[in-house]
Amino acid sequence: MTPYRAVIGLAGHVDHGKTLLIQALTGITTARAHEQAIGMTQDLGFAHFDDGQGNTIGIIDVPGHERYIRNMVAGLWSLDLVLLVIAADEGWMPMTGDHLRLLKAMGVPRLLVCINKCDLVTPDELELLEESLLERVMDESGMVPDIVSVSAKTGANMAALHAAIVGQLADLPASHATREQGAPRLYVDRVFTANGTGTVLTGTLQQGSLKVGDKLLLQPAGREVQVRSLQAYHQSLDEIGAVCRVAVGLKKVPHKEVARGHCLTSTAGQCEAATHLIVRLNGESLSAKALHTQEVEVALGSWHGRARFVPIKDTQLARLIFASPIPCFFGQPLAIIRHGSSELLHGARIVWCGDIHPARRKALHTLLGELPDELERYNPATLQLGLNGYVLASRFDQQPQQVTPLGEWLLDNHWQAQSRDRLLATLANEPLSAAELATRFGIALPVTQALLHQLKSEQLIRLHHDKWQPGSGESEDDLGEEALLVLKVVRDQGKEGYEPGKLGPGGVELDPFITRKLPAALQQGLQQKGALQKQLRNLARLKYLVQLDGPIYYDAVLYNQMVAAVLAGQQVGDLIDMASLKEITGLSRKYAIPFCLRMEMDGWVRREENERRVLRLPATQDEMEPA
């Protein structure tokens, strides 16, 4: 059988012997010197042992005192098993119930009740205590736990406890490979500086694997970091997989830029840095009394801090609003604690990371209300698909039903049909750019572009002058990169037009206007003799440009607008003098004469001495648009 790694934790009332129990199991004292002096664990302690079958089991000592309940949550979030420790001479204590409710809220998958100090009671008292604890734990948690009675002080029955732990974890190897294949996920619980290593962070690698040299993401800053060194259970390693206590050395990351509660993951880890969350309360309905906004404390992962709690009426949902971004995941358990006390108000799971426009909240709340009870196997991309109508295809391992692939996206079939109709109806009224359409309909720009190109492929629309409009024919986006850049340069010249005569001998040197705008590779291509003139002639042939005498090249739309301005208010047979023409077009004599010659060539006017006689007028606006 392939060796596995696991991390377990001990929880229970203060002074019920958790730290001594860990020492009896592992030979390691987790309490720091100052904690030993006061006889109380204040922060997380760590140890480990080999189960005798080659499997390494890490142990987290969780504080028992109510003042350190937030530290307790930091130790619970990633555990495979929790030992609920209860002293035989004191039995069930108020904090025992609080801890059990926290275990349930944080979704701990396995529970083992350990009665410690059994040497302090009689066998009959111990038997009665076991029966009462079994009933109480079942009532509080809905779980049927195994119970082992031991004495950490005398060593009595410690072998049975060891066997019970190993037995509880027996099913882990089946899920071990799957957990290692996921994206790495490690919440930081300690940060320090080590000589020769620099900044080191520690935490429980809850899923995925790490290796020296990995480039990862540190949230909530979104900073890329690189793994310099790895250590697990006092051994330096090149690679380590979940689930395991790990110390990670980071390259060139200042100590002050990493803190407890930060999360080490990867871009594929879907960890978001959010100031707004929507959570689903664990099997609880909000009473009328609870339906008010209040300040609370939230503990998730190894992070804890304040938030504003906003219940969502007629649901099991609530919004949590934070002052600064926190690292979080879909489906992640968290504890909502009354501010300033240790009272657990709610256990919850994250069902939405990030804010959402008020107009879309009702639709989102409906989708969230339809989520399954178990979120572990639910893909949150399904929510995005239901809310937006589209989602990146890479978010799914298997394509869901009732969707159509379009490039790198998956589109809901009904949403796609509806969006196509809206785009076509809008463009029938006015040409618009992809960016304008995306803003108007609230669709991501890449998705808008994909839809537009789909419609273009069906010859329903085309791109003209950076605007999409109905119809088939030449579309600007079919032009090559060189042609598009040359077209942009000509358009940028406006009424001055573009004169290839500005080129050097042989037409080899590029005009400085283009030189500044084109990448080096395109410059080289256009600097070949005749390449630029070829692009200009081809654009004129396709009617994107109009060639005046000179030659001077004008954008076709600009030329047609100027022709329409000159002919506005005229009748066939009217005469237009050159002074009026220059005033209407704003052209100097240098450009006005070539412009008039082009109007003559196109049959709009005929020259009569120094005037031009109008021969025809545009019948419709379409006649002024290039084909």
DAJO-V39811 format. One record per residue. NEAR is the number of other ideal C-beta (glycine too) atoms within 8 Angstrom. Layout:
# DAJO-V39811
near=(NEAR NEAR)
This chain:
# DAJO-V39811
near=(4 6 8 9 13 13 15 15 14 15 15 14 14 9 8 14 12 15 13 10 15 16 13 10 11 10 4 8 7 12 9 7 5 6 14 9 6 6 6 10 16 8 9 11 13 11 13 12 10 8 12 4 7 5 12 13 14 16 16 15 17 14 15 16 10 7 5 12 14 10 12 14 14 16 14 15 14 8 13 10 15 14 14 16 14 17 15 15 7 8 10 8 10 6 12 12 10 12 14 12 11 16 14 13 14 13 7 11 5 9 12 15 14 15 16 16 14 13 8 7 10 5 5 6 9 13 8 8 12 11 8 10 14 12 8 9 14 11 6 9 11 4 7 4 12 8 11 12 10 15 11 13 8 6 7 8 10 11 6 9 12 10 8 11 14 12 8 10 16 6 6 10 8 5 8 12 7 7 13 11 6 10 10 16 16 14 18 16 11 8 11 7 7 8 4 4 9 13 13 14 13 12 14 15 17 11 11 15 10 15 10 9 6 10 6 13 13 14 12 10 8 7 8 7 12 11 15 9 10 16 10 11 8 3 6 5 8 5 9 11 12 14 13 14 14 14 10 14 14 15 9 5 12 5 10 4 7 12 6 10 13 15 14 15 13 10 4 5 12 8 12 10 11 12 9 12 11 14 14 11 12 10 4 7 4 10 6 4 5 7 8 6 6 7 7 14 12 14 12 14 11 10 13 10 10 9 11 11 13 9 11 10 5 3 9 9 14 13 12 15 8 15 5 6 8 13 15 13 11 10 10 11 11 14 15 14 15 10 9 3 6 9 6 14 8 11 14 14 12 15 13 11 10 7 6 9 6 5 4 9 9 6 8 13 11 8 11 14 9 5 9 5 3 6 11 5 4 10 6 9 10 9 12 11 14 8 10 9 9 13 11 8 10 5 8 11 2 4 7 9 3 6 11 7 9 10 6 6 13 15 14 12 9 7 10 13 8 8 13 11 8 9 14 12 8 11 14 6 5 5 8 10 8 10 7 8 16 13 7 8 10 5 12 8 9 9 12 13 9 11 14 14 9 10 12 13 6 6 5 8 13 12 12 13 7 6 9 13 10 7 6 5 6 9 9 13 7 5 9 5 6 12 11 10 12 14 14 9 12 15 9 7 10 6 11 6 12 13 9 12 6 5 10 6 5 5 11 8 8 11 10 6 10 14 9 5 8 11 5 6 6 11 12 8 9 14 9 7 6 7 11 13 9 8 12 15 9 9 15 12 6 7 10 12 13 11 11 14 8 8 9 12 15 14 12 11 10 11 12 11 9 13 13 10 9 12 10 6 2 10 6 8 5 8 8 12 8 10 6 8 15 12 7 9 12 6 11 6 7 6 13 13 9 12 14 13 10 13 12 12 6 7 6 10 11 7 9 7 4 4 10 14 12 15 8 7 8 10 4 5 6 5 7 9 9 8 5)
